[in-house]
Amino acid sequence: MRNLMANSRGFALVLVLSLLAILVLVTYAISTVGKVSGAISSAAVYQIQARQNALSAMQSAIGKLQVYAGPDDRLTGMAGIVGIPISTDSPTRYWTGVWRSDGSDEVWLVVGNASPALSTTNYLLLVGENSVGDQGLTKATSSSSREKEWVKVPVEMVADAAGSVVGHFAYWVGDEGSKISLHVPDDELPNENGAPQVSDKLLTSQTGVWEAVKASSVTAKQRLVAYEQALSIGASASQVQEGFHFLTIRARSPDGSSYVSGRVNINTSSRPLWYSLVSTYNTLTTGAKLSSEASVARKIADAMTVGPFASVADFESSTLLDDALPSTVTPATFVQTLNGIIAVRSDTFRIRAYGDAMNPADADDPNAKPEAVAYCEAIVQRTNQDDPGGHGKKFVVTYFRWLGPDDI
């Protein structure tokens, strides 16, 4: 009997200890789940804050674009036209500037009042390897004209009510109007004889996207709304990267009560773009053709460092164009052949925006990393409708997407 009672007490002790162990494990599990849930919740909050900052950057970019580029008499152009050279060390060359028609009030469409001539050591990368490929392949020789510069921009802080830094934002406005449009509908041709063409004097890697779009059906072309979608119709990733700075799906401009597509802003020093405009002249002309397309294109592009042209007429009468053309083709013939295709402003832009969220506890740490980051992109189009705020014609967003770091 004693042995039976002893065994019962021993079994009860083991049972109690087992239950206590299970209770400890359950308590630990609940605690761990609570911590993980809290961490997930915290991460979600930071991600929301980062996206809010990115959207704020996007709205700031659209607002600045509207105020400065909304009026009809404004000029736009890339920073290359004020002397920023073709170089892997020129991460501001593809900034977009806006000027009044007399060339005054220069404004750059990035955060703040930064100049493209300033150092960009601590600036944020918004166009990098996944957009344009290896910037080290950038060349402007007589045998190769490849422009693959990465783009960096200044960053602005976001502070809370106490003045602590809780995030950052930045944006870049790219000029889609200084590019060749891959798709121009027949009812929106900028010239009765056709639309701008991509030069066959460029490298095959540069013309790959153009050839892929040309070979696609009308339905496939009509479905394209963003340049990167050229991947869906047969263009390779490397070909898409090669054309990032001089090709777009469709640059649109208001033309009275209607629109034209494919109009090209000549305030650019992009060699691939000028190769293509010179090639377009040869395609459309009924007069003398240019026998040395590449040479003429390089001369024009390399001389485009004198600031923006205020009108196509000013470009026609310029020494720059006269010096670049052979005696067989007059500036008037060149410009008139491209009538309707060339302009001195753009109406379609690509905006990339960035936002991040910081841990307030890291406010005093200059090396602290953000808890979350967010990138987004939009295509913004100037319309023929008046801006309610009185800043010329209204800009609208025609395409939007969130980006990941791998898209930059």
MOTA-V352592 format. One record per residue. N is the residue number from 0. RES is the residue in three letters. SS is DSSP state (@ for helix, = for strand, . for the rest). PHI is phi in whole degrees, 0 to 359 (999 if undefined). D_FIRST is the distance of its C-alpha to the first C-alpha in whole Angstrom. Layout:
BEGIN
((N:RES:SS:PHI:D_FIRST) (N:RES:SS:PHI:D_FIRST))
END
This chain:
BEGIN
((0:MET:.:999:0) (1:ARG:@:300:4) (2:ASN:@:297:5) (3:LEU:@:295:5) (4:MET:@:294:6) (5:ALA:@:295:9) (6:ASN:@:296:10) (7:SER:@:296:11) (8:ARG:@:296:12) (9:GLY:@:295:14) (10:PHE:@:295:15) (11:ALA:@:297:17) (12:LEU:@:297:19) (13:VAL:@:298:20) (14:LEU:@:297:21) (15:VAL:@:298:23) (16:LEU:@:297:25) (17:SER:@:295:26) (18:LEU:@:296:27) (19:LEU:@:297:29) (20:ALA:@:298:30) (21:ILE:@:297:32) (22:LEU:@:297:33) (23:VAL:@:297:35) (24:LEU:@:297:36) (25:VAL:@:297:37) (26:THR:@:300:39) (27:TYR:@:296:41) (28:ALA:@:297:42) (29:ILE:@:297:43) (30:SER:@:297:45) (31:THR:@:295:46) (32:VAL:@:299:48) (33:GLY:@:297:49) (34:LYS:@:295:51) (35:VAL:@:297:52) (36:SER:@:298:53) (37:GLY:@:295:55) (38:ALA:@:296:57) (39:ILE:@:297:58) (40:SER:@:298:59) (41:SER:@:296:61) (42:ALA:@:297:63) (43:ALA:@:296:64) (44:VAL:@:297:65) (45:TYR:@:298:67) (46:GLN:@:294:68) (47:ILE:@:297:70) (48:GLN:@:297:71) (49:ALA:@:297:73) (50:ARG:@:294:74) (51:GLN:@:297:76) (52:ASN:@:293:78) (53:ALA:@:294:79) (54:LEU:@:293:80) (55:SER:@:296:82) (56:ALA:@:297:83) (57:MET:@:299:85) (58:GLN:@:295:86) (59:SER:@:296:88) (60:ALA:@:296:89) (61:ILE:@:296:91) (62:GLY:@:297:92) (63:LYS:@:294:94) (64:LEU:@:298:95) (65:GLN:@:297:96) (66:VAL:@:296:98) (67:TYR:@:266:100) (68:ALA:@:250:100) (69:GLY:.:291:101) (70:PRO:.:297:104) (71:ASP:.:296:107) (72:ASP:.:271:109) (73:ARG:.:268:106) (74:LEU:=:251:106) (75:THR:=:230:103) (76:GLY:=:184:102) (77:MET:=:274:100) (78:ALA:@:294:100) (79:GLY:@:300:102) (80:ILE:@:282:105) (81:VAL:@:253:105) (82:GLY:.:107:105) (83:ILE:.:288:101) (84:PRO:.:280:101) (85:ILE:.:291:100) (86:SER:.:190:97) (87:THR:.:293:93) (88:ASP:.:262:94) (89:SER:.:239:95) (90:PRO:.:285:92) (91:THR:.:245:94) (92:ARG:.:298:97) (93:TYR:.:259:95) (94:TRP:.:292:95) (95:THR:=:253:97) (96:GLY:=:251:100) (97:VAL:=:231:102) (98:TRP:=:227:105) (99:ARG:.:287:108) (100:SER:.:297:111) (101:ASP:.:268:113) (102:GLY:.:86:110) (103:SER:.:268:109) (104:ASP:.:55:105) (105:GLU:.:296:103) (106:VAL:=:226:100) (107:TRP:=:255:97) (108:LEU:.:275:94) (109:VAL:=:222:91) (110:VAL:.:300:89) (111:GLY:.:76:92) (112:ASN:.:241:95) (113:ALA:.:293:94) (114:SER:.:255:97) (115:PRO:.:294:97) (116:ALA:.:276:99) (117:LEU:.:281:96) (118:SER:.:296:93) (119:THR:.:242:90) (120:THR:.:304:88) (121:ASN:.:256:85) (122:TYR:.:278:86) (123:LEU:=:267:83) (124:LEU:=:277:84) (125:LEU:=:240:84) (126:VAL:=:226:86) (127:GLY:.:229:84) (128:GLU:@:299:84) (129:ASN:@:283:82) (130:SER:@:262:85) (131:VAL:@:240:88) (132:GLY:.:87:87) (133:ASP:.:286:87) (134:GLN:@:295:90) (135:GLY:@:294:91) (136:LEU:@:273:93) (137:THR:.:299:95) (138:LYS:=:215:99) (139:ALA:=:222:102) (140:THR:.:268:104) (141:SER:.:290:107) (142:SER:.:255:105) (143:SER:.:206:102) (144:SER:=:236:101) (145:ARG:=:240:98) (146:GLU:.:241:96) (147:LYS:.:231:93) (148:GLU:.:299:92) (149:TRP:.:283:89) (150:VAL:=:241:89) (151:LYS:=:239:88) (152:VAL:=:220:88) (153:PRO:.:289:87) (154:VAL:.:240:84) (155:GLU:=:244:84) (156:MET:=:277:81) (157:VAL:=:245:79) (158:ALA:=:245:78) (159:ASP:.:273:76) (160:ALA:.:298:77) (161:ALA:.:272:76) (162:GLY:.:92:78) (163:SER:.:280:75) (164:VAL:=:286:76) (165:VAL:=:244:74) (166:GLY:=:173:75) (167:HIS:=:216:78) (168:PHE:=:211:81) (169:ALA:=:201:84) (170:TYR:=:204:86) (171:TRP:=:224:89) (172:VAL:=:253:91) (173:GLY:=:263:93) (174:ASP:=:269:96) (175:GLU:@:285:96) (176:GLY:@:284:100) (177:SER:@:264:101) (178:LYS:.:222:99) (179:ILE:=:276:100) (180:SER:=:281:99) (181:LEU:.:280:97) (182:HIS:.:225:98) (183:VAL:.:234:101) (184:PRO:.:300:101) (185:ASP:@:300:105) (186:ASP:@:275:105) (187:GLU:@:230:105) (188:LEU:=:298:107) (189:PRO:.:281:108) (190:ASN:=:221:111) (191:GLU:.:300:113) (192:ASN:.:267:113) (193:GLY:=:148:109) (194:ALA:.:241:107) (195:PRO:.:298:106) (196:GLN:.:242:105) (197:VAL:.:271:103) (198:SER:.:290:105) (199:ASP:.:277:105) (200:LYS:.:276:106) (201:LEU:.:283:102) (202:LEU:.:294:100) (203:THR:@:299:98) (204:SER:@:292:95) (205:GLN:@:279:96) (206:THR:@:265:98) (207:GLY:@:301:95) (208:VAL:@:293:93) (209:TRP:@:302:97) (210:GLU:@:293:97) (211:ALA:@:295:94) (212:VAL:@:291:95) (213:LYS:@:302:98) (214:ALA:@:280:97) (215:SER:.:276:94) (216:SER:.:285:95) (217:VAL:@:300:97) (218:THR:@:298:93) (219:ALA:@:297:91) (220:LYS:@:298:94) (221:GLN:@:294:93) (222:ARG:@:279:90) (223:LEU:.:285:90) (224:VAL:.:236:89) (225:ALA:.:225:88) (226:TYR:@:306:89) (227:GLU:@:296:86) (228:GLN:@:289:86) (229:ALA:@:300:88) (230:LEU:@:299:85) (231:SER:@:283:85) (232:ILE:@:243:88) (233:GLY:.:111:88) (234:ALA:.:287:89) (235:SER:.:276:87) (236:ALA:@:299:85) (237:SER:@:293:87) (238:GLN:@:293:90) (239:VAL:@:297:89) (240:GLN:@:295:89) (241:GLU:@:299:92) (242:GLY:.:263:94) (243:PHE:.:307:91) (244:HIS:.:275:94) (245:PHE:.:226:97) (246:LEU:=:236:96) (247:THR:=:216:94) (248:ILE:.:293:94) (249:ARG:.:195:96) (250:ALA:.:267:98) (251:ARG:=:245:100) (252:SER:=:224:102) (253:PRO:=:294:104) (254:ASP:=:222:107) (255:GLY:.:69:109) (256:SER:.:269:107) (257:SER:=:236:105) (258:TYR:=:223:104) (259:VAL:=:237:105) (260:SER:=:241:102) (261:GLY:.:89:103) (262:ARG:.:294:105) (263:VAL:=:242:104) (264:ASN:=:281:105) (265:ILE:.:277:107) (266:ASN:.:279:106) (267:THR:.:210:104) (268:SER:.:252:104) (269:SER:.:289:102) (270:ARG:@:295:104) (271:PRO:@:302:102) (272:LEU:@:292:103) (273:TRP:@:290:106) (274:TYR:@:308:106) (275:SER:@:288:105) (276:LEU:@:293:108) (277:VAL:@:294:111) (278:SER:@:296:110) (279:THR:@:297:110) (280:TYR:@:303:113) (281:ASN:@:296:114) (282:THR:@:288:113) (283:LEU:@:266:114) (284:THR:.:292:118) (285:THR:.:253:121) (286:GLY:.:250:123) (287:ALA:.:290:122) (288:LYS:.:269:119) (289:LEU:.:274:117) (290:SER:.:281:118) (291:SER:.:236:115) (292:GLU:@:305:112) (293:ALA:@:299:110) (294:SER:@:296:113) (295:VAL:@:297:114) (296:ALA:@:299:110) (297:ARG:@:296:109) (298:LYS:@:298:112) (299:ILE:@:294:111) (300:ALA:@:300:108) (301:ASP:@:289:108) (302:ALA:@:271:111) (303:MET:.:281:109) (304:THR:.:233:108) (305:VAL:.:257:111) (306:GLY:.:90:108) (307:PRO:.:285:108) (308:PHE:.:280:111) (309:ALA:.:278:112) (310:SER:.:201:114) (311:VAL:@:294:114) (312:ALA:@:298:118) (313:ASP:@:297:117) (314:PHE:@:296:116) (315:GLU:@:298:118) (316:SER:.:270:121) (317:SER:.:282:119) (318:THR:@:296:120) (319:LEU:@:305:117) (320:LEU:@:289:117) (321:ASP:@:299:121) (322:ASP:@:291:120) (323:ALA:@:280:117) (324:LEU:.:272:119) (325:PRO:.:287:122) (326:SER:.:295:125) (327:THR:.:284:125) (328:VAL:.:232:122) (329:THR:.:276:123) (330:PRO:@:305:121) (331:ALA:@:296:122) (332:THR:@:295:121) (333:PHE:@:299:118) (334:VAL:@:291:117) (335:GLN:@:293:118) (336:THR:@:295:117) (337:LEU:.:265:113) (338:ASN:.:305:114) (339:GLY:.:89:111) (340:ILE:.:276:109) (341:ILE:=:258:109) (342:ALA:=:212:109) (343:VAL:.:241:108) (344:ARG:.:211:105) (345:SER:.:243:101) (346:ASP:.:232:100) (347:THR:=:236:96) (348:PHE:=:223:94) (349:ARG:=:253:90) (350:ILE:=:245:88) (351:ARG:=:246:85) (352:ALA:=:232:83) (353:TYR:=:226:80) (354:GLY:=:213:77) (355:ASP:=:220:74) (356:ALA:=:232:72) (357:MET:.:252:71) (358:ASN:.:284:68) (359:PRO:@:305:69) (360:ALA:@:292:67) (361:ASP:@:261:69) (362:ALA:.:303:73) (363:ASP:.:266:74) (364:ASP:.:258:73) (365:PRO:.:292:76) (366:ASN:.:259:74) (367:ALA:.:294:71) (368:LYS:.:267:71) (369:PRO:.:292:71) (370:GLU:.:285:68) (371:ALA:=:204:69) (372:VAL:=:229:73) (373:ALA:=:212:75) (374:TYR:=:233:78) (375:CYS:=:216:80) (376:GLU:=:215:83) (377:ALA:=:217:86) (378:ILE:=:260:89) (379:VAL:=:241:92) (380:GLN:=:240:95) (381:ARG:=:280:98) (382:THR:=:251:99) (383:ASN:=:264:103) (384:GLN:=:266:101) (385:ASP:=:289:102) (386:ASP:.:287:99) (387:PRO:.:303:98) (388:GLY:.:277:98) (389:GLY:.:87:102) (390:HIS:.:257:101) (391:GLY:.:71:103) (392:LYS:=:269:101) (393:LYS:=:284:98) (394:PHE:=:266:95) (395:VAL:=:229:92) (396:VAL:=:275:89) (397:THR:=:255:89) (398:TYR:=:200:86) (399:PHE:=:215:83) (400:ARG:=:205:80) (401:TRP:=:275:77) (402:LEU:=:248:77) (403:GLY:.:252:75) (404:PRO:@:306:76) (405:ASP:@:285:76) (406:ASP:@:269:79) (407:ILE:.:278:81))
END
